[in-house]
Amino acid sequence: MRRLLIGLLGAIAVLGIAAGPANAQDGDQGEEPGGAAPDVAPVDVLQVSGLVDDIVVDEIGAAIDRAEEEGSQALVLQVDSRGAVVGDDVMASLLDRIDTAPVPIGVWVGPTGARLYGTPAQILAVADVTGMAPGARVGNVGLPVSRDHELGPALTELRSRTVGLTDARALNVFKQRISDEGIATIVNMLDALDGYEEDGVVLDTTTEVVTDSGVVQRETIAVARFAKLGLVDQLFHTVASPPVTYLLLLIGLALLIFEFYTAGVGIAGVVGAACAFLACYGLAALPARWWAVALLVAAMLAFAVDVQVGIPRLWTGIGIVLTIVGSFWLFEPINGTSLRPSWISLIAGIGGVMLTFIVGMPSMTRTRFATPTVGREWMIGADGVAVSAIDPEGIVEVNDAQWRARTNRATPIGSGEALRVASIDGVTLEVEPLEGAAKDYREMRKKPDADDEVEPGQVDEPARTEPA
């Protein structure tokens, strides 16, 4: 049980590392405006990170409704996404929703290091105010998802390539002329919103103030109200990311096999089933190659064959090969953007599987059965045949079942030779040839008593020790 808990804690830590880059923006609340005016309407900011799925699409629609109902001046989408896993029809509906929103919509690709790739980048064509942080990149927008919304010359240039801030400014990707430094923070994005006019309404987010030293600077007067996905939605959105789905699938299948072979109370089975369920959700949401999923399932079945025996053999090697192939080709790319899990995730997944089924599972199986044998006493004294050479360990077949076996080093048993079961140690049979078995070096040769007469030519035969 202690090993199981350690393994689960390690798995959770790996998932936290894998999910961190996709959700690091959730904790970035930007800079709080210092001179907010109470009579100025706030600006809503929705943080969108990771792949755009149905959950994100629904949340953007809900954020637009909230901004209208609560009287917000505008809604800013703080975006960091490498693609979408929804169909073009869903993305077209999202573009229509943004284009016809009752409040101005701003899109900020930030913070530094953020990405806006694939069809989600097409929202730049319909947003009212757009901006980009230094160090961010946009591009690979693909073909238009809607005939009603043209990409324009700038985004058309980025159908199959990505650019940074300098090149994006040169192509006029953004509707507002931004400075060479870009829009570094959400406060700068609020400043970019100031003065935008829609339907006779002018956004009022910042004002000019003169400091005591006579310097004129911009001060934010609109409160930025941050929002993000709820707990449950965030859970499923995180699950539907390639590294998390991949690791959950391997962990879930491995724990189910662990539960099958261990004499536990179901903890591994329950956790494994939960991980497998979440992995299935992620596989359904992501562009997974189902033949690669089948390879990973087949790999686990191959591992299970050798777990039954208690030693890694040919099937373990087959399982490792299938795991590597299935891991590398599990997900299809989106608009030229690869969804292959990071190298850290691949090393953690493949390396963890190898350690589990080469070292962990066989040791667990031997430990489970390394107790006084109950119900197998009938095998002691039974005859069998060596499936492979036993020198000193190998595989034997007794009563149509294969077992791991060992013999005395002085009496190796060749493949196909008959043998007899002398004793049982856990799941390992101690065997000896039917004839010519050597004594174990630990056994003492029985010495005849002084009163015993030994006839000429008679050889004192050592007493045979019966199996316990």
N, C-alpha and C positions, 0 to 999 in steps of 0.2 A: 504494500500500500504506500509506503514511503517513496519507493521508486516511481510509482504512478503519479503521486502528487508532484514530485520533482519534475517529471516529464511534462506534466500539464502546465506547471509554472513556466518551464522553458518554452513551451509552445505559445503561451500567452505573451511572453516577452518577445518572441520572434514576430508574432502578429502585430504587436505594438510597434516594433521597428519597421515592419513592412507597411503598416497603415499610416505611420507618421508623416512621410512626405506628402501623401495624398490629402491629409487633413491638417497640416501644420498651420494653415491660414485660419482655422477656426479660432485660435487663441489670439490672433492679431486684431486688436480692437482699434488700431489706428491712434491718432492723436486727438485728445479731447479738446474741443474748441474752448478757448479761454474767455471769450467775451460774448457768450450766447445771450441774445436778446429774448426776453420772455414773450414778446408780441410777434415774433417771427416764427412762421411754421417750420417744423423740423424737416429733415431730409432722411428718408429711410435708406439703409444700406443692407443689402442681402449678400452674404458671402457664399459664393458658388465655387466649390473645388471638386476635383476628381472628374470622372467621366460624366457627361450629361446623360442621365437616364430618366425614366418616367417620374421618379421621385423628385428630381431637380426641376423637371418641366412643370410639374404640378405646383411645386413650391414657388416658382417664379410667378405663375398665375395668381397664386394666393397672395404673394407679396404686392402685386399690382392692385388687387382688390383692397388689401389693408391700407395701402397708401391713399387710395381714394376715400375710403370710409373714415379714416382718421385725419384727413385734411393735411397730408404731407405735401410739401412743395414739389418734391421729385423723388424718384427711386433710383438708386445707384446699384448696379450689379457689379460687385467686386469679383472678378472671374479669374480662375486658374484652372484650365481644363485642357486636356490633350485630345479630346474627341468626344463623340456622341455614340451611344449604343442604342439609340432609338431610330426608327425609320425616318425617311425623308418627309413623309406626310406629317409626322409628329413635329419635326423641326419646322416645316412650313407653317403649321398652326401656331407654333411659338413665335415665329417671325411676325405673323399677323397680329398676335396678341400684343407684342411689344409695339408694333407700328401704330395700332389703334388704341393704345393705352390712354386713359383720361388724364394721366399725369406724365410729365416729361421723364424719359428713361435715359439714364446715363450708364455707360459701360466703362469700367476701369480695369485694365489688365494689370493687376498688381497683387501683392507688392513686388519688390525686386526679385527676379528669378521666375516669375509667373509665366505661364504659357497659355496661348489661346489658339489651338489647332483644330483642324477639321471643320465640319459643318457648324459648330458653335461659333466660329469666327464670323459667320455670315450675319450675326446680330449687329455687327459694327455698321452694316449697311442700313439698318432700320432704326438704330438708337438715335436719340436726339443729341447727346453730348458724349464724346468718346475720348479716352485718354489711355496712356500707357506709362508704366513705371520704367525707369532705367534698368537695364538688365533683363527685361522681359522680351518675349518673342511672340510673333503672330504669323499665321500662314497655313499652308496646306488646306485651303478652304474647300477645295473640290469644286464640283459642278453646282450650279444654283439648285436649291431644293424647291424653289417656288418661282413660277413664271411672273408672279405679281411683284416680285422684289428682285431687281437687278443688282448684281454685285458692284457694278461701277468699274471704271478702269483700274483703280488701285487694287481692289481685292481680286480682280481678274488676273492681275499680274502674279498673285500669290496662290494660284490654284494648286501648284505642286511644289512650292518652296516656302521657306520661312525667312523672316527678316527681323532684325533688332530695331531699336528705337530710331537710330540715325536713318536707316534705309526706309523705315515706315514713314518718317517725316518727309523724306524726299519724294516718296510715292503719293503723298497726301492721303494716307490711309485714314487719318482722323479728320473729322469734320471741323475741328477747331485747330487753329495754329498753336501748337504747344512749344514750349521753350526747348532749348537744346538739352536741358536736364530732365525733360519729361515731367510727369506727374508722380512725384516720389511717394506721397502719402495720401490718405483719404482726405485730409484737410486741403491739400492742393487740388484734389478733385472737386471739393465743394467750391473752391475759388473759381474753377473752370465753369461751374454751373451758373455762377453769378451773372446776371444780365441776360440770360437766355429767355427769349420770349416765345410763348405759344398761346394762341387764341386770345391775344390781348393781355395775357398774364406774364409778368416779368419775374424771374426768379431773383430772390434777394437773399443771398447766402453769406456774403462777406461785405466789409466796408473798409474804407481807408481811414486810418488814424495817424495822428502825428505824435510821435514820442516826445519826451522832454528834451531830447537832443536835437529835435527838428527833423528827424527822419520819418518819411512817410512809408507806412507799411500796411499790408492787408491783414485784417482781423476777422475771423469767422464769427458770425452772429447767429447762424442756424445750428441747431443741435442735430448731431448725427445719431440716429437710432439704429443700432446694429441688430441684425436678425440672422439666424441660421437654422438649419434643419433641427427638428425635434429629436429627442433621444432615440425613439424607435426608428424614425426615418433615417437618422444618421447611422444607426446600426446597419440597416439593410443597404444604405448607400455605400458604406464602407465595405461591406461584404462583397458588393458588386464591383470590386476593383481586382485586377488580375492577380497581384501577389497574395492578397488575402484569400481569394477564392481558391487559388492553387494550394496554399498551405492548409487551409481548412479541409480540402478534399483529401490530401495525404494523411493529415492527422485523424480525420474521421474514420477512414478506412483502416488505418493501423490500429486505432483503439477498438474498433469492432472485432478485428482479428485477436487482439489482446484479450478482450472479454470472452471470446469463444474458447480460448485455451487456458484461461486462468480460473482459479476457484475463488472468484471475488463475489461481491454483493451487488454488482451491476453498475457501479459508478463509471467504470470505463465504457460500458455499453451505452449508458445514458449520454455521457459527454460525447462519445463517438457518433451517436445518432444525431445529436444536436449539430455537431460540426458538419456531418454529411448533409443534413437538411439545409444549413446555411450555404454550403458549397453548391448544392443543387440550385438554389436560388441565384447564386452568382453566375453559375454556368448558363442558366436560362437567360439572364440579363446580358451576358457578354457574348461576343462572337466566338464561341468555343468550337473547336474541331471535335466532333463527336467520336471520330475514330481515335483521336489522341486520348479522350476520356476513357474509351474502351481499353486502350493499351494500359492505362494506369490501373484500371480495375483488374485486368488480366495479370498485371504485375503482382498485385496483392494476392491473387489466387495462387500464383506461382510461389510466392514467398510462403504461403500457408502450407504448401506441400512439404517443404523442408522443416517448417516449424513443428509439424506433426512428428517427424523423425527425430528432431532434436539437434541436428547438425546441418550447417549450410552446405549444400551440394550444388548439382547442376541447376536445379530449379531456382536457387537463389541467384545464380549468375544470370539466368534468363530474366528474372524479375528486375534485376538492376538495369539491364539493357532496355527493357520495356519502360522502366521509370524514366530513364534519361531521354529516350525518344519522345515519350508522351509529354514530358515537362517542357522540352524545347519547342514543341509545335502545338501546344495546347490551345493558343488563341490566334485568331487571324488578325492581320493588321487592319487599321481603319484609316482610309484616306492617306495611305503611305506612312502612317504612324504605327510603329510596332507596339503591340500590347504584351510582348513577352515579359514575364516577371524579371525583376532586377537580378543581377548576379548574386547579390546577397540572399535573395529569396530562393534562387535555384540551388545555391550551395547548401542553404539551410534545409531545403526540402529533400534533395537527393542525398546529401550527407546524413541527414537524420534518418532517412529510410534505410540506408546501408548500415548505420550503427544499430538501428533497431532490430533488423532481421539477420544481421551477421553475428552480433554479440548479445543484444538484449533479449530477444525472443527465445533463442535456444537456451540461454541460461535460465530464463523464467520457466521454460518447459521442464528442464531438468530439475530445477528447484521444486517445482510443484509436485513432481512424482518422486522426489528423493526422500521418501518416507517409507516406513515399513510397508511392504507390498501387501495389499489386501485383495483377495480374489484371484491371484495369479499363481498360487502355490502349485496348481496343476501343471504349470510349465516346467517346474524343476524335474529333471529327469526325462523330459520330452526330447524326441529326436527332431532334427531339422537339417537344413542344408545352407551352406554359405553362398550368399548372393554375390559377394565380392570377397577378395582375399582378406583374411583377418590376421593382421600382423603388426601390432597386437589388437587393432580395432578394425571394425568393418560392419557390414550389414548381413544379417542372416534372415532366413524365412522359417518360421515355426508355425505350423497349423495354418498355412495360407496367409500369414501376416508377416510383414517385415519389421525387424527390430534392429536397434543399434546393439552391437555386441563387442566383447573383447575376450581375449584368451591369454594364456600364459605365453610369455615371449619365447619360451623354449619349445613350444609346440604350436607354431603357426598353422593355420588352416587355409588351404587353397580354395579358390573359387570353385563352387560345385561340389565340394567334399561334404560328406555327412558329418554330423556333430551331435552333441548332447548338451542340454542346458544343465549347468552345474548349480547356479544360483542366480539371483536377481538383485541388482543394485539400482533402485529407482526405475528408470525406463531402459537401463542397459542390462543386457543378459551376459552373464559370464559362462562361456561355453568351453568345451573340450572335444577333441576328436573322439570318435567311438572307440578307437584303439590307439594305444601308445601315448596316452596323455602323460605329460611330465608333471612332477610334483612342484608346487610353488616353493621358492627358495625359503619362504618363511616357515614352512612345515618341517618339523623334525622327523627324521627317519626313525621309526620305532625300533628300539634296541631289544634284542631277545634277553630274557632273564637268564641269570647264570645257571639256574636249574634246568632250563629248557635244553633238550638234546636236539642237536641238528645232525640229521643223517648225512652221511657222505653224499655229495652231489646235489644236496638239497639247498636251494637258495631262499634265504629268508625274504619273503615278499612283504613290502611295507603295507601296513593297514590302510585301506581306502577310507578316506574321510567322506562320510555321507553329507550331502548338501544340507545346510541348515533349513 
